[in-house]
Amino acid sequence: QVQLVESGGGLVQPGGSLRVSCAVSISMFSLNSMGWYRQAPGKERELVASLSSGGNRNYADSVQGRFTISRDNNKNTLNLQMNSLKPEDTAVYYCNVDQYYYGRRYVYWGQGTQVTVSS
């Protein structure tokens, strides 16, 4: 069982920056892929950014050039640096990881952290 705990959400003005982090309860070297999703009120959950075990990064078109996903292997954290924030970035942000264990794929989610972009 993998536990994920997000932190760092909050209220920020348009154009501002925020960094959210996800503490992972096991070594990230055992994970297949990691990512951040978000869900705004009345909308479906969407992928924001992903990071594969091989280091490949992918971003949603809406955040490309503004958000950066990274990992800190020493601290076992997955981070999302968000710059030039817009009101439409307002959502609950969720950390997501998946792991293969004895041939089966397991997917884990954090509890989410609220990010609100408003003046």
Secondary structure, DSSP 8 states (H G I E B T S, - for coil): ---EEEE--EEE-TT--EEEEEEESS-GGG-SEEEEEEE-TTS--EEEEEEETT--EEE-TTTTTTEEEEEETTTTEEEEEE-S--GGG-EEEEEEEEEEETTEEEEEE---EEEEE--
